[in-house]
Amino acid sequence: MGTMLMSRLSAGALGESLNLSDPAAVRDVHTQYASAGARIHFSNTFNGNRVRLGAGGLGAQCSAVNVAGVRLAREAARCDAVVAGSIGPTGELLAPLGTLTPEAAEEIFAAQAAALAEGGADIFWIETMLALAEAEAAIAGCRRAGSQPIAVTMSFSETPRGFFTMMGHSVADCVARLEAAGVAVIGANCQLAGGAMVRLAELLRAATELPVAIQPNAGQPELRDGSAVYTETPDEFAASAAKLADLGVALIGGCCGTTPAFIAAARDRLESRRA
């Protein structure tokens, strides 16, 4: 969503602002992904918590931004598609590393989740989390807001010692604490391209019996003329999707740089295997 909306934004503006100022643009993005075969649509609400929105001058419109984000996804999605209420991090460090307490974070996430539920989200999707404490605060906030199932995808980096989040959480740490929190789906998104995500997915599948969701980036970005350009092709992305399916990954999607062409290529590759 962010990749697709970037060209419509002025410098420093949040993509979520378009839910209110240019809803047709957001609806059009969802329509393109629906045509590409997407079965789960993420609402344009990744930065929809009041901390992120406040930094972008939209703090007072938190509820309206999130309700509109879900409804726009619903209007464009196929009738059998799932609309996921996207919940990203606050961008703040939780105490004791920062000033945001877990209780305050839970309140922030509860307010966003309540608006997503009002809009009609089928599932709360907590994504791109780097800190388990913040993910747990988001889970608690979602539970206060509605009875929708909860998915959590963490963001990992690959190191010589294995896969870890920026805050040092291992795959085993993440699985143990997220399972204890009672989530419905565990997975990973962002930071990694297809090959690394396949290696990570193998570890996640071995560590949990819950459905696993994997959303690679379209390769590693390169800076060209001041803009990030993703280097992977749709065919390469589709090849990784096939490997993820072979591992038993239940939910396969894309993150940064994965335009509708990438989703269409993955759909075609996966459907051809069923023929």
N, C-alpha and C positions, 0 to 999 in steps of 0.2 A: 504493500500500500504506500509506504513512504517513498519507494523508488518511483512509483507511478505518479505520485502527486507533486514530486519535487519541482518540476518545471512550472507549476502553477503558483508557487509560493514566492513571496518576496523574502529577502535575506532576513533570517532570524525568526520567521513566522512558523508557527506550528501547523502541521498538516491537519490537526483536529479542528482548526478554525474553519476549515472549508465545510465541515458538517453543517455550519450555520450560514456561512457567507456564500458558498457555492455548492450546495448539496448535489446539483446535477453532475458535477465533476466527480464526486465521490461515488455516486450511484453508477456512473459510467465505468469506473474502475471495477466495481463489483460485477457489472454486466459482462465486462471483458473476461474476467476470471470464470464466471459462470459458463460462458461460451467455450472456454478452454477446458472445462470439465471439473472445476473445483466443486467439491462436495461439502467443504467446511469454509465458511466465510468469516474472516476476522473483522470485527467492527473497527472503524477508524478511530480508535480510542486508546492507542498504546500510551500516549502521554496524557490520558484523561483524568489523572488524579489532580487534586487541587494544588499540589506543590508545583508540578510541571506546568499546569495550566496557569497558575498564578504568575510564574516567571514569564509566561507569554502574554500576560495581560488578560487572561480569560478565567481567572479564578472564580469570579462571581457567576460564571456560566457553566460550572462543572456539570450540573445535572442536565442541562439542555444539550451540551455537547455529547454526553454519553447516550442519552435517550435517542438523539438524532442519529448517532453513529450506528446503533443497532438497527433502527428502523430503515435506514438507507440500505444496509446490507440485506435486510429481509425483503425489501422491495425488489431488489435486483437478483437475488438468489433463486435457484430452481426450487420448486415446491418441496422437493425431498432433501434439500440441503440443510445443514446445521449452521446456525449463526452463533459464533463464539464471541462472547464479550471480552475483548482484549484488555488486559491489565498489565502494564509495564511497571518498572521500578520507579520510585520517587526521585531517584537521583541523589538522595541524601544518604549519609552513613548513619547507621543506627548506633545508639549509645552502647558501649563506652567509646567507640571510635569516633562517633559524631554526636550531634545534639538531639537527634530524633529518637524519642523513646519508642519501644515496641508498642506501647499502649497508644501513643499518638499515631504511629504508622497504621495500626489496626483501624483506628477511627477514619483515617484518610482513605484506606482501601474500602472500608464498609460504605462510605458515602458514594464512592465510584460504583461499587458493585450494586448498590441499591438502585442507582440510575440505570445501570445496564439491565437489571432485572425488570425495571419499569418499562424499558424499551422492548423487552421480550427476548432477551438472550437465552439460548437453549443450554449453554454451558459457560461457566466462568473459566477463562483461559489466562492464567498467570504466566507471563513469558519473559524471556531474556533476563532471568534472575541470576545475580552473581553472589548473593548472600542468602544462606538458608534462613537466617533470622527474619529477613525481610519477606522471604517467600512464606514463612510461617505466619507472619503478621497479615499478609494478604489473604492467606487461607482462612484465618480467623475472621477477618473482615467480610469475606464472601459468605461465610456461614451465618453471619449476623444478617446478611442482606437477602438471602433466598435459599431455596433448597436445590438449586441447580447443581449438577455434578461439577467437580473442579479438576482441571488439568493444570499441571505445572511443568514448564520447560525451563531448564537451567541453561546457562551459557558457559561452555568449557573452552579451555585452551589445551592444546596438546604439548606436553613437555617431555623431556627425556625420562621423567619418572612416571609418566602417564597423563591422564586427563584430570584437570583441576579447574575449578572456577577461580575468578580473580581473587576471591577471599580465601582460597586454599582448600575448598571442599572437594573431596574425592567423589567418584561415582558411588562408592559404597556408602559414604556419609549421606549423600543426597537421597539415595534410595531408601536408606533406613529411616531417615527423618520424615521424608515425604510419605512413605507408607504408614508410619506412625500417625501422621496427621490425617490419614484417611482419604487421600486424593484418589481420583478415578483413573487418571492417566499421568504417567511420568515420561519426560523426554528431554530433548535438547534442541535449541535453536540458536542461530546466529554464530558469528565468529569463525566457524569452521566451514570449509567447502566439502564437496561430496566424499572424497576419499577418506578424509579424517573422520567425517561423520559416520561412515560405514564402520570404521574401527571402533568408534565410541559406541555405536548402536549395538555392536556385538557384546560389549561389556554390560550395557544396560539390559539387554535381553537376558543375559546370564544372571543378572542380579535381582530381577523382579519378575513376577508372574502377571503384573498389571499390564494393560496395553501400553506400548511404547510409541511415542510420537517423535519424529525426527524431521527437522526443517533446516537443510543446509543453505548456506549462501551460494550465490552463483560464482564460485571461485573467490580468490583473494583480490580485493580492489587495488587498482593502480591509479595514481593521481595523474590525470591528463588534462592540461589546460584548466587546472583548478578544480576539476570535477573527478569524483570517484568513478572509475570504469571497472566493471566486473568482467573477468577474463574467461569464464567458463561458457561453453556453448549449450544450447538446449539439449543437444544429443548427449553431451557428456553428463549433464544433469540427469537425463533420463536413464543413462547407464547406471548411475549411482542409485537411482530410485529402484531399479530392478534388483540390485544387490541388497538394498534395504528390505525389499519384499522377501527375498530369499532367506533373510535372517529372521523373518517373522515380525518385522515392524508393522504395527497395525495402522498407523496414521503417518502418511508421507506427504510432506508439503515443502514449501520453499520460504526462505527468508530474504535477506537483502539481495537485490539485483535480479530476483526471479520474476520476470515479467510473465504475462499470460502465455507467451511462447514456451516458456520452461514448463509450465503446468500442463500445457497441451502435449508437449513431447513426452512427459512422464506418463500422462494418461494413455497415450497411444502405445507406448512401450509396455505398460502393465496390462492393458486390455489385449494386446496381441499375444501375450503369454497365456491368456485364458482361452483363446480361440481353439 
